[in-house]
Amino acid sequence: FKRTLGNPFFLIEFMKMLQVEGLLQFHLGILKWVWEVSRIEDATMSTANVVDLLQSRMRKLPVDVQLLLQYAACLGSSFSLSTLRFVWKKHAMLIFDGADPSVVSLLRVAQNEKLVEPCGSAEYRWVHDKIQEAALSLSDLVTPLFQFGLGICMYEGLEGPQLEKQLFDVADLINKGSVTERSDLSELNLRAAKKARKMAAFQSASRYVANGINQLSFDSWVAHKELTLRLHSLGAEMNMTLGKIDVVKRYIAAVLDRKEHAPMEIVFLKMIKLEILNTVELLHDEAVNYGVQLLKEIGYNFAWRRGLRGAQALTLIMKTVRRLEKISVDQVESIEMMKDSKHLAIAKMLSMLHVASHNGNDIFFNFLCVCKVIETTLDHGIHTYSAAGFASLAAVVMFLKNDSANASRFCDIAFLIQEKIGIRNAAETIHISWGFVLCYTKPLHEALTPTLEGYSKGLRDGDNEGAMLDLLLRFVYLPYIMGKNLGSILEHFPTIAAQLEESSRTKEILALRACWQMILNLQLPPDEASKKLEGEVYSQSSETSEIPWKVANENLANGELLLFFSDHEARTKRLMNDEKGKTYSELIQGYFPSRIETFHRGIAWFAMARRTRRRKHRSEAMKVKKQVAKWAKAGDPNIQHYHLLLNAEVAVLDKRFAKADSLYKQAISHAARIGHIHHAALFHERFAEYRLEVRGDKDDGKYHMEQAIRYYTEWGAVGKAEQLKKDVNKL
């Protein structure tokens, strides 16, 4: 174990070496393997790892085979026979006189030794990566200078298709050297970076860009301006994907500090700067202003007046919807792809402004941007952001008119366009479609698979924002709203937090940590400390930013704590003071957690209305009840039990007790049937309080309190369950 650390491959190689060296033998007389531990320890004292073992084997092979192994190791984890023949003929046989010209026979020896194996027609690979590592360091031959020379030999000698196939290996070999002022090598690294980007190998793409920039000449901005600009632009994009914001800013500054660029040459770099303002620094208003100015620079002006923006936005939405009602889905799908670079830049900028204005809660400007994205698609062609644009229009229609028919139709169009576009921007399309529309028309569990796919597609596309939003939807908001066990939800949070931190997703980190602390507190006994959003994961008092996203998620978390800990008085006081005009539903309009927030807000108002009989409390409660009734009537399958519970609360206030009993039971049954155990617990608790406080029925009240305890325990709110047990014992 000291020699192999339990690694199976290492162990096999170690056993082979012992047999070859005569330290492990099969005794024919006793028909057993025999060995002496002391001899093995003495003989293998200097064998630190498996690489040493492999090199010991390799050094027993013919010299030409050893040489071939070292050349093959430079070609990567796999290599073709034709490429190996090329480097052997054009490099090895010129440097090493008398080298055996028969590559096939030498390779056969390596194959017989189980060092390499075929993996296709005239293709080979190393049996294990440690074998390649051992071959690379078999002698002093493979130095950075040697690798550079081999890379140049391949770069200058391989034909187009063969060079493209070996592009990464050639670039990696050349980059071992320290050559500068070779624009052709910069171009090679740019090609490698683009290829890596297509394969979602963003770290590799970033490394190729950095090498390409290092190989530029000192006067590259004059002699090779286009190449230099493309390298810096791709470098900024890749490092933005990797969350390396300081590196992104350096690339942007290197370009924007120079004044000779035309607006269209640097527009995409400036968009990355806008993305930093919006998603990293969370300066949403500044991002919107910067984006509008950038559109002006490339010749696009919004025809709107600030004082009339609301009326203009609503008029434009109606106009856009009417225009689409006259167009069939097939007609939209048949629209050609947009090719004009200026229109593509405008479309991307409008999409980014749509996101920034939504984050900043600038709702009317958000509507304007959505309509303009649709307009560019219909007038100039389908682009990368068309699908998300149609999904956003669906969200607007759902929010303003609760028009599920048109909203669903626009989502269908969005998905059809997305199929035409491919993976690009798919994460955003999926997030908007499910987070703002389909979660109101389909059962929530149907969102689990597509949002996970959206996360995966976003990572492959390099769309970190879309991927992380889908991740939050899938593993944070959906499980909590569906009433999944609190402990099982928390299991994913450390991994999610690490991804968000690595990607520098400031907004999403705030949301996750607020929810994380909320769930931790929900597992504690109700007291003044657990009712506050304070703890090791998140401290509201130390977070001073007042951006809408942060405030909304804090208020959502605070509301949940006060609701489930039954402090309805504190909850309604917050709603009348700190949260006035700042509830989650008001700050993040249309997003599907707003429905549970609205419903829970209504329960707090009804609880206080029952307790105080104050008109103010009943008035606020009835506003929520009316809103929930609209959602239920529109067919939202996920909130029917909300509607039943609030109707039960109204019946209690109106002293229609038989009706209240029936409605409470229906609400509990519905919540339990769809698996919303947190609501089954809460509804039993509300029913129990009604039976005890209003009807004076201790037996029935005790029964429903015990049912609440059972469901709270199943949910994971064990502290709450223990508190209710104490209350039951007092009965």
N, C-alpha and C positions, 0 to 999 in steps of 0.2 A: 504493500500500500504506500509506503514511503516513496517508492520509485514511480508509481503510476497514479497515485491519488484516486484510485478506484475507477479511472476512466477505462471503459471496455477496450477501446482501440489501443490505448497505451499498454494495457495489460497484455493484449495479444502480441503486440510487437516485442514487449519485454520477454514473453515466454519464447518467442521465436529466437531472440538473441541468445537466451540461455541455452537453448538446444544447439544452436550453431556453435557456440563457444564450448560445448561439452559440459556445461554446468547443470544441465538437466538431461537425463538419459533414461531410456526405457530398458530395464534389466530383463533380459530374456529368461534368465534362470528363475526369477521369482514372479515374472510377468507383472511388474509394477514400475512406475516412474520413481527414480531415485535422485536425490540431490543433497547437498550439504549447505546449510544456511550460511555458515561462516565463510565458505569459499565464495558464495554468491555475493555476500555483503562486501567482501574484500575486492572482488573483481568489478563490481558495479558502483563502487564508492563515488567515482567521478561522473557517473551517468545521472545528471540532474533532472533530465526530462526526456520525453519521447523523441524530441528532435535529435538529441545526442544518439539515441538508439538507432534512429533511421539513418543518420549520417554514418554511423559505424557500419551499417549494412551497405550503404551506397559506396563507401570507399573500397569495398571488396570487389566492386564491379569493374569492368574494363574502363580505362581512362576516357575513351571516346563516349561511352555510355554516360559517365559522370558529366562530361561536358554537355552532352545533349540534354540531360536532365536540367542543367542550369539554364540553358537557353529556353527550354520549354517552360520552366518556372517563371521566366520573365514575360511569358505570353498570357499569364492569367490562370484562373482556375480551370479553364478548358481551352483547347486550341485545335486548329485544323492541321491536317497533315501537310496541306499545301503551304500554309504559313510557316510551319516549322522547317519545311524543305527550303523555303525562300531564305529565311534568316541563316540557315546552316550553309547554304551555298554562297550567299552574298556577304555574310559576315564571318561566320566561324571558320570556313575553309580558307578565307583570305588572311585571317589572323593566326590560325594554328596550322602550320604546315603538317601535312601527313594525316590530317583528320579523315576518318573513314567517311567516304561520300554516301554510303548506304544508310540513309535515315531510317528506312523501314526496318532493316535488320537490327539497328541499334534500339529502335523503339520497341521491337519485339522482345528484346532482353528486359527492358523496363517493365513491359507488360507481364512477362513471365514472373518477374519479381513482385508482382502485385503492387507496383508503384503507380502505374497509370492503367486506364481501362477505356475501351471504345465506348462512345456515347452517340453513335450515329454513323452515317457514311463518311469515312475518312475524318472523323472527329474523335478527339480524345479528351479525357479529363483526369485529374488527379483523384486517386482513390480516397484521399483524405487531405484536408487543407494543411495538416501538419507535415505531410510529405512534401508539398510544394514549399512550405516554409523551410524545411530541411534542405531541399535542393538549392534554394536561393542562397543559403549561407554555407554551402558545402565547402567552398574555398574562398580565397580573397578575390576571385574573378569578378563577381557581380558587385561592382562599385557604382555610385551614382554616375560617374563619367562613362562607364561601360554601358549602363542602361540608357543614358542619353544618346550615345552613339548608335546603339541598337534601334532606338526609337527613330532617330533621323534616317537610318538605313531603311526602315519599314515605311516611313512617311514619304520618302523620295522614290521608293521602288515598287510599292504595292499599287495595283490598279484600283480604279474608283470603287467598285463594289466590295473588293477585298479590303480596301482601306476603311470603308464605311463599317464593315463587319468588325474590324479590329480597332475601331476609332478610339475607344476608351483605353485599350492597352497601349496604343501608340502614344496618345496624349500623356498617359501616366508615366511612360518611360522617358519621354522628352522632358516632362516636368521634374524629373529627378535631377536634371542639370540646373545650372544657374544662368542660362543664356538670357540675354536681354536684347532689345531693339531688333526683334524679328517679327515683323507684322504678320508674316505668313503663319508663324506658330501661334500668334494671337488669334488669327482667324481659325486655326485648327481647334484651339481651346473653346472658341465660341461655338463651333459646330458640336463639339463634345458636350458643352453646357446645354445647348438646345435639345440634343438627343436625351440627355439625362433628365431634363425638365419634362419631356414627353413621357418618360418612364416613371415620373414622380420621385426621382432620385434627387431631391432638392439640395441636400447637403453636397452631393457630388457636383451638381450644377454650379453651386456657389463656389466650390473649390476651383473648378475649371475657369470660371470667370476671373477669379483673383489671379490665377496663373496667367491668363490671357492679358490682363491689365499690366502685370509685371513685365511681360515680354514686349510691350509697346515701346516705341522710340520716344525720346524726350519731347519731340515735336509732333506727337501723334494727333493732337487737336488740329494741327494744320495739315499734316501729311496724310492722316488716316482718320479724318473726323467722324465719318459714318461708323467705322468699325469701333472707334473709341466710345462713341455714344451708345451703340448697341450693347457693348460690354457693360457699361455702367448701368444702363437701363435694366438689363437682365439681372445684373448683380443686385440691384435694389429690389427687384421683384422676388428673387429667390430668398434673399435674407429677410424680406418682409414675411414670406411664408414660414421661415424658420424662427421668426420672432426676434431676430437680432436687429433691434431698432437702431442702435448706435451705428452699426455698419451701414444700414439703409440710409441714415442721415448723411453719412460721409460720402456715399455714392451720389446722393442727390446734390449735396453741396458742391462736389467736384464738377458737376455739370452746370448747375444754376448760377454758380459764381462767375461763369463766363457769359458775356453779354451777346455773343454773336449768333445765338441760336434763333431760328424762326419759331413762332408759337407751336406749330404742329410737330416740330422736331422734339420738343420737350414736354408735350402735353401729357404723355403717359407717366413720365417721371413725376410731374406735378400732381397727377392723380394719386400716386403713392403717398405723396406728402399730405394730400387731403385725407387719405385713409388713416394715416397716423393721427391727424387731428381728431378724427371721428372715433376711431376704435381703440386707440392707445392712450391718447391724452384726454379723451372724452370732452373735447371742446367743440360741441356739436354746432352751436351758432357760428363760431369762427369757421368751422368746416364748410357750412352752407355758404357763408359770404365768400370764402376763398373759391369754392366751386363755381358760384355765379360769376365771379370775376374771370375765372379761367375760361368759362364758356364765352364770355364777351371777347376774350383775347383771340379765340378761334372763329369769331364771327357769328355767334349764336346769342340772341337776346330774348329774354322772357318778356312777353307782352302783357305785363300785369302791373297793377298799381297797388301799393301796400294797403291802402285804406279799403280797397275793394277786393282784396285777395280772396276772402271767404266766398263772396258772391261769384267771383270769376271761377273759383275752383269747383263749386257745386254745379255751375252752368256747364263747365267743361266736362265734368263727369257724366252728366245727363246726355250731352252731345256725343261723347265717346261711346256710351252704352247704346244709344240709338243707332249709331253708325255700325256697331258690331252686330246688332240685332238683324241688320239687313245682309250680313255676310255669313255664309255657312262655314262650318268647321273645316270642310274640305277646301274651301277657298283660302282660308287663313293658312292651312297647312301647305298649300301650293305656292305660297309667296316665295320668291327667290331669296337666296342669301344675300345679305348686304355686303358690298365689296369696297365701297368708297371709304377711304381712311378717315376723312373728316367726319362723315356721318357715323362711323364706328366710334370715333372719339366722343362725339356728342351723345350717342346712345349710352356709352359707358358712364359718362359724367352724369347724365340724368339719373341713371340707376343708383349711382353713389350718393347723389343729392337726395334721392328718395329715402335711402337708408339713414343718412345723416339727419334729415328733417324729422323722420320718425323717432330716432333716438332722442332728439331735442324736443319732442312733443310739439313740433310746428306742423299741426295737422293739415292746414289748408295748403301750405307749400308742398307737403307730402303728396296730397291729392293731385296738385298740378304736375308734379314730376312723374307720377304714375301715368297720367293721361298722355304726357309728352312721350314717354317710352313707347306706349301703344301707337301713338301717332307716327313716330319714326319707323316703327315696324311696318305699319300699313302703307306708308308713303315711300319708304326707301329700302325695305327688305328686312328679313329676319336676321337678328344678330344674337350674340351670346347672351344678352340680357332680356330678350323678348319673352322667353318662357316665364321668368321671374316677374316680368312686367304684367303679364296676363294674370298670374297668381296674385299679384298685388292689387290689380283692379278687382279681382274676385273678393279680396279682403275688404276693399273700400265699399263695394256694393253690399257685402254682408254687414258691415259695421253701420252704414248709413240707413239702409232700407230693410235689413234682415231678409234680403232677397236670395234665398237659398237656391232657387232654380237658376237664375243667371250666374250666381257665384259658382255653383257646381259646373255650369257650362264653361265658364272662363277657366276654371281649373282643368277641365278636360282639354281645352285648347292648349293650356300651358304644358301639360304632359305630352301632348302630341308634338308640340314644337320642341320640347326638350329631347324627345327621341331623335328629332332631326338634327339638333345641335350636338348631341352626344353628352359627354360627361361635364362639359364646361358649365359652370354655375348651377349644376343640378342640385347641390346642397341647399342653395338659397331658395330655389323653386320648391323643393320639398318642404323646407321649413315654413315658408309663407303659406303654402297650400294647406298643410296640416295644422299649423299653429294658429291660423287666422280664419280658416274656412271649414275644412273637413272634420275637425274635431267638434263642430257644431252640427254636423249632418250624419256622422258615422259613429259607431261605438268606439270609445277611446282605445280599446285594445288593438283595433285595426291600424292605429298609428305607430305601433311599436316596431314593426318590420320596416316600413318605408323610412322612418326617421333614422333607424340604424343604418340603412342603405345610404341615406343622405350624408350621414357622418363619414362613412367609408368613401363615398364618391368625392366629398369635399377634400379629404386628405389626399386622394390621388390627383385631384385637380389643382391642389395648392390653394384652395379657398378655405383658409383657416377659420374665417369668421362664420361662414355657412356651416362648416363641419362642427365647430364648437357649439353653435346654437342648436343644431340637431342633436348633439350629444347631451346638452342640458335638457332638451325636450324629452329625449328618450329615457334618460336615467335619473332625472330630477323631478321635473314638473309632472310628467305623465304618471309615474309610479305613486307620487304623493297624492295627486288628485284622484287616482283610482283606488286609494286606500290600501296600498301595499304595506307590508310589515316595515316598520321604521328601521329596524336593524338591517334588513336586507337592502333597503335603499342606501343606508350609510356605507355599506360594504364597498360601493363603487366610488365613493367620494374622494378618497386619497389619490386614486389613479386619475380621476378626472381633474383634480386640482393640479396634479403634476403636469398634465398635458396643457392646461390653461396657462400655467406659469411659464412653461417652456415656450408657448406661442405668444406670450405677452398680451393675452386677451383680458385687459383690465376690466371691461364691463362684465364679462361672463364670470370672472373671478369673484367680483363683488356679489353677484347673484348667487353663485354656488355657496360661498361662505356664509351669507345671510341665511340661506335655507339649511345649511349644515348645522349652524348654531341653533336654529329653531328646532330642528329634529332632535338634537342632543337635549335641549331643554324639555321637549315634550316627553322625554323618557324619565324626567325627574319628578319628584313630588311637587305639587303646586305650592309655591310660596312667592314672596316678593322678589327674590333673586331669579327664580326660574321664569318668571313672567317677563323679564327684561331680556332684550337681545344682547346679552353680554356673556363673554366666555373666552376660552382659549382660541377658538376658531375665528370668532368675529366679535368685535366690540363696537357697537353703534356709537358710543360716546367718543371713540378715538377716530372715527371716520368723519371728517369734516366736510367732504365734498357734498354739494347739493344737486348733482346732476339728476335728471328725472329717473333714469334707470335705477340708480342707487336708492333714492328716496322711495321709489315704488316698491322695490323688493324688501326694504326695511319695514315699510308700513304693512306689506303683506305678511311678513314674518311676525311682526308684533301683533297683528290682528289674530293670527292663528293661535298664538300663545294665550292671549287673553280669552279667546273664545273657548278653547278646550280646557282652560283652567277656570272657566265659568266666572271670570271677572268682567261681567257685562257692563257694569257701571264705568270701570276704567276704560273699556273699549269705546263706549259711546262718548265719553268725555274727550278721548283722543279724536274721534270723528268730528266733534264740534270745535276742536281747537287745533292741535298739531297737524291733523290729517285733513283739515277742511280744504277741499279743492285739490288734495294731494293723495287721494287713494290710488291703489294700484290700477283700478279701472279707469281713472281719470288721467294718469300719467303714461300708461302703456295701453292706449286705447285699441280695443279689438282683439288683443292677444288672449288665448283661451283660458289662462289662469284667472282672468278678470271675472269669469262667471262664478267660480267658487268663492272668490273674494267678495263679490256682490252678495251672494247667498249668505255667507257667514256674517257679513255686515247686517243683513236683514234679521238673522237670528238674534244678534245682540240687541237690535232695536226692539224686537218683539219681546225679548226677555225683560227689558226695562219698561216697556209699555204695560206688560202684565203686572210688574212690581209696583210701578208708580202711578199708573193710570193717567200719565201726562199726555196731553194732546200732541206735543212735539214728538215724543217717542213714537206714538202710533202713526203720525203723519210720515215720519221717515221710514218706518217699517212698511207702510203701505206702498210707498214709492218703490221699494225693493221688490215687494210682492208683485206689483204691476209689471215690473221689468221682467221678472222671472216667468210670469204668466205668458208674456209675449214670446219668450224663448221656447217655452213648452208648447205653445200653440203652433210655432213654426216647425216643430218636429224634432228638436234637439233630443236625441235618445239618451243623453248622459245626465240630464237634469230633471227628469220627470219626478224623481223623489224629492228634489228641491221644492218643486211646485206643490207636491202633496203635503210636505212638512209645513210650508208657510201657510197653506190653506188651513191646516190644523191649528196653527197659532192664531189665525184670524177667528176661527170658530171658538176658541177658548175665550178670546176677548169679547166676542159677541154672546157668550154664554150658551152656545149651541153645543152642549157637552156630548151628546150622542154622536153628532157629526164629527166633533174633534176626536173622540175615541176611534172612530172608524178611519179617519184620515191619518192619524198617528200610526195605526197598525199597517195601513197600506204603504205609508212612507218607509217604515221599518222593513217591511217585507220586500219592497222594491230595492232598497239599498243593499240588503243582505243578498238578494238574488243576483245582483250584478257584481258582487264582491267588494262593495265600498264599505268595508268593515268599520272605518273611522266614523262614517255617517250612521251606520247601524248603532254604534256605541252612543254617539251624540243624540240620536233620535230617541233611543231608549231612555237616556238621561233626561231629556226634555219631557218625555211622556211621564216618567216617574215623578218629576217635580210637579207636573200638572196634577197627577193623581194624588200626591201628598198635600200640596199646598192649596189647590183649588177644590178638589173633591174630598180631601180628608180620608182617602182610602189607603191605609198603611200597608195592607197585604198586597194590593196591586202595585202600589208604589215601590214596595220592597222587591217584588218580583222583577219589575222593569229595571230597577237599580242594579240588581244582580246580573241581569242580562247585559246592561251597560258595562259592568265590570268585566264580564266574559269577553266582550268584543274589544274593550280597551286593552285588555291583556293580550289578546290575539294580535292586535295592531302593534303592540310594543310600547304603549303608553303606560308602563307598569307603575310609575309614580302616581299617575292619576287614578289607576285602578285601586291602588292601596289606600288612597285618600277616600275613595267611595266606599271601600270596605269598612273603614272607620265610621263613616256616616251611616251605613246600614246597621252596624252594630248598635249605634245610638238609638235606632228605632225600636 
